[in-house]
Amino acid sequence: MRNVTIDNVTDVVIASLGKSEPVPARQREIMESLIRHLHGFCRDVRLTHQEFLQACDFLARAGAVCSDKRQEFILLADILGVEVLVDMLSNPVGGNETVSTVLGPFFRENAPVMPKGASTVQKAFDTQQTVYVEGHVRDTEGNPVQGAVIDVWEDAPNGLYENHDPDQPDYNLRGRFETDAAGHYAFRAIRPVPYPIPGDETAGELIRYMGHHCMRPGHLHIIINRDGYRPLISQIYDSESPHLDDDSVFAVKEELIGEFRKAPQGADTDLVLRFDFVLPRTSRQQVAAA
């Protein structure tokens, strides 16, 4: 096609799909929709060439920020509400199972494996409130799920995750725990505090461009894995935290809000948090894919 015009360019690009080599049906579906939406966006806002170049520079700088300690594109997707949308599309709730929410950009693999009830706190902060977190993991019929691995992580009282704070020990406030025969889990941690998502680099540019704030409510991150069950990526939110109604990444869900209560007299923590999880069974093939 030598005569590409503003009227036919979208169809010309779509017609090129699979011309040189076969394109799988799903790949074609994704690319055709992407092309139509991108072209439609450019037409809707009448994107200028200068704005196009600025966008290319923005994406290049976002890529340069990415490292094993920061995934800038996940952060950008969070700010735009894309990750929470994809999560809801990928993990529809059809019954009483616990709802999922965003992974976020601060997860680290290979957190320390700890015995039930152990503390993730390696460094104490003057302002911290310690909390005993416990509950049960059950299936949708109410049966205990034994051997489920619960991966937890959170920010420190200074609002920083350990991989963004050189003054915190490696893997501080992170750990992996396993449920017992009753499906019970327990660990000690600290009360999470609200914190700003990174406001520097491209993430900060985007959220300021949107006229939104950077704050997230206090929360604990949770991943639960067990063979035969759908993996769960979720969070537990502090019911008393600011920003539950205006989370900067739109990830708060009513079902995930928990109460940090005063610990009983004689306890070795300041607070207790009880939160149960329900996992739906699934096929091994689906677990492997997830």
C-alpha positions in Angstrom: 0.0 0.0 0.0 1.7 3.2 -1.3 -1.1 5.6 -0.6 -1.5 5.6 3.1 -3.9 8.3 4.3 -5.4 9.5 7.6 -8.6 7.6 6.7 -7.1 4.2 5.8 -3.9 4.0 7.9 -5.5 1.9 10.7 -6.9 -0.6 8.3 -3.6 -0.8 6.4 -1.7 -1.6 9.6 -4.2 -4.2 10.6 -4.1 -5.8 7.2 -0.3 -6.3 7.6 -0.9 -8.8 10.5 0.2 -12.2 9.4 1.3 -11.3 5.9 4.9 -12.5 6.4 4.3 -15.4 8.7 1.2 -16.9 10.5 -0.1 -15.1 13.6 -1.9 -17.1 16.3 -5.6 -16.1 16.7 -5.1 -14.6 20.2 -2.1 -12.7 19.1 -4.1 -11.2 16.2 -7.0 -10.3 18.5 -4.6 -8.5 20.8 -2.8 -6.6 18.1 -5.8 -5.6 16.1 -7.5 -4.2 19.2 -4.3 -2.4 20.3 -3.9 -0.8 16.9 -7.5 0.3 16.7 -7.4 1.8 20.2 -4.0 3.5 19.8 -5.0 5.0 16.5 -8.4 6.0 18.0 -6.7 7.7 21.0 -4.4 9.7 18.7 -7.4 10.9 16.6 -9.5 11.7 19.7 -6.9 14.0 21.3 -5.4 15.1 17.9 -1.9 14.1 19.3 0.8 16.4 18.1 4.2 15.2 16.9 5.8 17.0 19.8 3.6 15.2 22.3 4.4 11.9 20.5 8.1 12.5 21.0 7.5 13.4 24.6 5.6 10.2 25.2 8.5 8.2 23.6 11.0 9.9 25.8 8.8 9.3 28.8 8.6 5.5 28.1 12.3 5.4 27.5 13.0 7.0 30.8 10.5 4.7 32.6 12.4 1.7 31.1 15.7 3.1 32.4 14.3 3.3 35.9 13.4 -0.4 36.0 15.6 -2.7 38.1 15.3 -5.7 40.4 14.2 -3.2 43.1 11.7 -1.2 41.1 9.3 -2.1 38.3 8.3 1.3 36.9 5.8 0.0 34.4 3.8 -1.8 37.0 3.8 1.4 39.0 2.6 3.4 36.0 -0.1 0.7 35.4 -1.2 1.1 39.0 -1.5 4.8 38.8 -3.8 4.4 35.7 -5.9 1.7 37.3 -4.8 -0.8 34.7 -3.3 -3.4 37.1 -6.4 -3.5 39.3 -8.6 -3.9 36.1 -6.5 -6.7 34.8 -6.6 -8.4 38.2 -10.4 -8.3 38.3 -10.6 -9.6 34.7 -8.1 -12.4 35.5 -9.6 -13.4 38.9 -13.4 -13.1 38.8 -15.2 -13.8 42.1 -18.0 -16.3 41.6 -18.6 -17.3 45.2 -17.3 -16.8 48.7 -13.6 -16.8 47.8 -11.4 -14.0 49.0 -11.0 -11.2 46.5 -7.7 -10.4 45.0 -6.0 -7.1 44.3 -2.8 -5.7 42.8 0.6 -7.1 43.4 2.3 -3.7 43.3 5.9 -3.0 42.4 7.7 -3.9 45.6 7.3 -7.7 45.8 10.5 -9.7 46.2 10.9 -13.4 45.6 12.5 -15.8 48.1 11.5 -14.1 51.3 12.7 -16.0 54.4 10.8 -19.1 55.3 9.8 -18.8 59.0 8.0 -20.9 61.6 4.4 -20.2 62.5 4.2 -17.2 64.8 7.6 -15.8 64.0 8.3 -12.1 63.6 9.2 -10.5 60.3 10.7 -7.5 62.2 14.4 -7.3 62.0 14.8 -3.6 62.9 12.7 -1.8 65.4 11.4 1.8 64.9 10.5 4.2 67.7 7.0 4.8 66.3 6.1 1.2 65.5 3.1 -0.7 66.8 3.7 -4.5 66.8 0.8 -6.7 65.7 0.0 -10.4 65.9 -1.6 -11.5 62.7 -3.5 -14.8 62.5 -6.4 -16.5 60.8 -7.4 -19.5 58.8 -7.1 -20.5 55.1 -10.1 -22.5 54.0 -11.6 -23.8 50.8 -15.0 -22.6 49.5 -16.7 -25.5 51.5 -15.1 -24.4 54.7 -12.5 -27.1 54.9 -9.0 -26.2 56.2 -6.2 -25.8 53.7 -3.1 -27.3 55.1 0.3 -26.5 53.7 -0.6 -23.2 52.1 2.4 -20.9 51.8 1.6 -17.3 52.8 4.1 -14.7 51.5 3.8 -11.4 53.4 5.5 -8.0 53.1 4.8 -4.4 54.2 6.4 -1.0 54.6 8.2 0.2 57.7 7.0 3.1 59.9 9.0 5.5 57.8 6.8 4.6 54.8 9.6 2.7 53.0 9.9 -0.9 51.9 13.3 -2.4 52.8 14.4 -2.7 49.2 14.1 1.1 49.0 15.7 1.9 52.3 19.4 1.3 52.7 19.1 1.5 56.5 16.8 -1.5 56.8 18.2 -5.1 56.9 17.7 -7.3 53.8 14.2 -8.7 53.7 13.0 -6.7 56.7 9.2 -7.0 57.2 9.0 -9.9 54.7 8.5 -13.6 55.3 6.8 -16.8 54.3 4.7 -18.9 56.6 2.8 -22.2 56.2 -0.7 -23.1 57.4 -1.0 -26.1 59.9 -3.4 -29.0 59.8 -6.3 -26.7 60.8 -5.4 -24.3 58.0 -4.2 -21.8 60.7 -1.5 -19.3 60.1 0.2 -16.7 62.4 3.0 -14.2 62.3 4.2 -11.1 64.1 4.7 -7.9 62.2 4.1 -4.1 62.7 1.1 -2.0 61.9 1.5 -0.7 58.3 1.4 3.0 57.7 0.1 5.1 54.8 2.9 5.9 52.4 3.4 7.7 49.1 4.2 5.7 46.0 7.4 6.9 44.5 6.8 10.4 43.3 10.2 10.8 41.6 11.0 9.7 38.0 8.2 9.0 35.5 5.6 7.7 38.1 5.7 11.1 39.8 5.4 12.9 36.5 2.4 10.9 35.5 0.5 11.3 38.8 1.1 15.0 38.9 0.0 15.2 35.2 -3.3 13.6 36.4 -3.6 16.0 39.3 -3.9 13.1 41.8 -2.0 12.5 45.0 0.6 9.8 45.7 -0.7 8.3 49.0 -1.7 4.7 49.7 -3.5 3.5 52.8 -1.7 1.3 55.3 -1.8 -2.4 54.2 -0.2 -5.8 54.4 0.6 -7.6 51.2 -0.3 -11.2 50.9 0.3 -14.0 48.4 -1.1 -17.5 49.1 -0.1 -20.6 47.1 -1.2 -24.2 47.5 -1.3 -26.9 44.9 -4.9 -27.6 43.8 -6.1 -24.0 44.6 -6.1 -20.8 42.7 -3.2 -18.6 43.9 -4.3 -15.5 45.7 -2.6 -12.1 45.5 -4.2 -9.7 47.9 -3.8 -7.1 50.6 -5.2 -6.5 54.1 -6.1 -2.8 54.7 -6.1 -1.1 58.1 -9.7 0.1 58.8 -8.4 3.2 60.6 -6.0 4.3 57.9 -6.4 7.4 55.8 -6.8 7.1 52.1 -9.1 4.1 52.0 -11.5 6.1 49.9 -8.9 7.8 47.6 -6.1 5.2 47.2 -3.7 6.4 44.6 -3.7 3.0 42.8 -7.5 2.2 43.2 -6.8 -1.1 44.9 -8.9 -1.0 48.1 -11.9 -3.4 48.4 -14.3 -3.4 51.3 -13.9 -7.2 51.8 -10.1 -6.7 52.4 -10.4 -4.1 55.3 -9.4 -5.6 58.6 -9.4 -4.3 62.2 -6.2 -3.8 64.2 -7.5 -4.3 67.7 -5.7 -3.7 71.0 -4.0 -6.9 72.2 -5.2 -8.6 75.4 -3.3 -8.0 78.6 -0.1 -10.1 78.8 0.3 -10.4 75.0 3.7 -9.7 73.5 2.4 -7.4 70.8 0.5 -4.1 70.9 -2.3 -5.2 68.5 -3.9 -8.2 67.0 -5.4 -8.7 63.6 -7.5 -11.7 62.6 -8.2 -12.3 59.0 -9.4 -15.4 57.2 -8.9 -16.4 53.5 -11.0 -18.6 51.3 -9.3 -20.2 48.3 -11.2 -21.8 45.4 -10.1 -25.2 44.1 -8.7 -25.3 40.6 -7.1 -27.7 38.1 -3.4 -28.3 38.2 -3.2 -26.9 34.7 -4.7 -23.6 35.8 -2.4 -23.4 38.8 0.6 -24.0 36.5 -0.5 -21.3 34.1 -1.1 -18.8 37.0 
